[in-house]
Amino acid sequence: MLRWSRAFAFTVLVPGTVTVLLPYYILDGSASLRQVRWGPIVIAGELVLLVGVGVYGCCLWEFVQKGQGIPAPIDHPKELVVSGLYRYVRNPMYLGVLAILIGEVLTLGSRALLVYAAVWLLVVYMVILVYEEPNLRARFGESYEQYCAHVRRWVPGRSFKGGP
């Protein structure tokens, strides 16, 4: 139960800041669903946002249940997570957050949020290259190398059949 409490706190602090707090400040608190003109683009945005929430939730489940940790330095997974959506793409949690941001862009029609999402993705990409991947290589060695050889970083592909 403690791990789930930490996972919830992480979700509120990190993805919550990225997808709620910072967009609110970027829009200067002016965006409201009451101001949205509902139509096909807004409905598509809401669907993309919901998919993103679902993807994030599935990934968090895998981290807590299979990895025995959370996606934060305070409680790294003890096991390499290669199940669930991680079988198809190495960074599905980030893709889920990106989907939430793109959903917000479509729903609110904000160019400022689109620029923010692009900058966020660039920062995440650099964090992955400079910190996460070297850390995972050091922690999980050959298992992680095998995983990287079969699963793409960003574009979902064939299912990974191996295991740690």
C-alpha positions in Angstrom: 0.0 0.0 0.0 2.9 2.4 0.7 4.2 1.9 -2.9 0.7 2.9 -4.3 0.7 5.9 -2.0 4.1 6.9 -3.4 2.9 6.2 -6.9 -0.1 8.5 -6.4 2.0 11.2 -4.9 4.4 11.0 -7.8 1.5 11.2 -10.3 0.1 14.3 -8.7 3.5 16.0 -8.4 5.1 15.1 -11.7 2.6 14.3 -14.5 0.0 16.5 -12.6 2.4 19.4 -12.8 3.2 18.7 -16.5 -0.4 18.2 -17.6 -2.4 20.5 -15.3 -0.5 23.1 -13.4 2.0 24.3 -16.0 -0.7 24.4 -18.8 -2.9 26.4 -16.4 -0.1 28.9 -15.9 0.8 29.0 -19.6 -2.9 29.8 -20.4 -2.9 32.3 -17.5 -5.8 30.4 -16.0 -8.0 31.6 -18.9 -8.9 28.2 -20.3 -12.2 26.7 -19.3 -14.2 23.9 -20.7 -17.1 26.2 -20.6 -15.4 28.4 -23.3 -14.7 25.4 -25.6 -16.7 25.2 -28.8 -17.5 21.5 -29.0 -16.9 20.0 -32.4 -15.0 17.2 -34.1 -11.5 18.5 -33.1 -12.5 19.0 -29.5 -14.0 15.6 -29.3 -10.9 14.1 -30.9 -8.8 16.0 -28.3 -10.9 14.7 -25.4 -10.5 11.1 -26.8 -6.7 11.5 -27.2 -6.5 12.9 -23.6 -8.5 9.9 -22.3 -6.3 7.5 -24.1 -3.3 9.2 -22.6 -4.7 8.9 -19.1 -5.3 5.2 -19.8 -1.8 4.6 -21.1 -0.3 6.4 -18.1 -2.4 4.3 -15.7 -1.5 1.0 -17.4 2.2 2.0 -17.2 2.0 3.0 -13.6 0.3 -0.4 -12.8 3.2 -2.2 -14.4 5.8 -0.2 -12.5 4.1 -0.8 -9.2 3.0 -4.4 -9.6 5.7 -5.9 -11.9 8.6 -3.6 -11.3 8.1 -3.3 -7.5 8.8 0.4 -7.6 7.5 3.7 -9.0 8.8 5.8 -11.9 10.8 8.1 -9.6 14.4 8.1 -8.3 13.0 7.7 -4.7 11.8 4.1 -5.5 13.2 2.8 -8.8 11.7 -0.5 -10.0 13.6 -3.5 -8.7 12.8 -5.5 -11.9 13.1 -4.4 -15.5 9.5 -3.7 -16.7 9.0 -5.4 -20.1 5.4 -6.3 -19.8 2.1 -4.5 -20.6 2.7 -1.6 -23.0 6.4 -1.8 -22.4 6.4 -5.0 -24.6 5.7 -2.8 -27.6 7.5 0.5 -26.9 10.2 1.5 -24.4 8.6 4.8 -23.3 4.8 4.3 -23.2 4.4 6.4 -20.0 5.9 9.4 -21.7 3.7 8.8 -24.8 0.7 8.7 -22.5 1.6 12.1 -21.0 2.3 13.4 -24.5 -1.2 12.2 -25.5 -2.7 14.1 -22.6 -0.9 17.3 -23.7 -1.9 16.8 -27.3 -5.5 16.2 -26.1 -5.3 19.5 -24.3 -3.9 21.3 -27.3 -6.8 20.0 -29.5 -9.5 20.6 -26.8 -8.3 24.2 -26.0 -7.0 25.1 -29.4 -3.9 26.6 -27.9 -0.7 27.2 -29.9 1.1 28.1 -26.6 0.3 24.6 -25.3 1.5 23.1 -28.6 4.9 24.8 -28.2 5.0 23.7 -24.5 4.3 20.1 -25.5 7.1 20.2 -28.1 9.6 21.7 -25.6 8.5 19.1 -23.0 9.1 16.3 -25.5 12.5 17.6 -26.3 13.4 17.8 -22.6 12.1 14.3 -22.0 14.1 13.0 -24.9 17.3 14.5 -23.5 16.5 13.1 -20.0 16.1 9.6 -21.6 19.4 9.8 -23.5 21.5 11.4 -20.8 20.0 9.8 -17.6 17.4 7.1 -18.0 19.0 4.8 -20.6 22.5 4.9 -19.1 21.0 4.2 -15.6 18.9 1.3 -16.9 22.0 -0.2 -18.7 24.0 0.0 -15.5 21.2 -1.4 -13.4 19.9 -4.2 -15.6 22.9 -4.9 -18.0 22.3 -7.5 -20.7 18.6 -7.8 -20.0 18.2 -4.1 -20.9 20.4 -4.5 -23.9 18.3 -7.3 -25.2 15.1 -5.3 -24.6 16.5 -2.3 -26.5 17.5 -4.5 -29.4 13.9 -5.7 -29.8 11.7 -2.7 -28.7 11.8 0.8 -30.2 12.2 3.9 -28.0 9.1 5.8 -29.3 7.3 4.0 -32.1 5.3 0.9 -31.0 6.3 -2.3 -32.8 6.3 -6.0 -32.4 5.9 -7.6 -29.0 8.9 -8.3 -26.9 9.0 -12.0 -26.1 12.0 -12.0 -23.8 12.3 -11.3 -20.1 14.7 -10.0 -17.6 
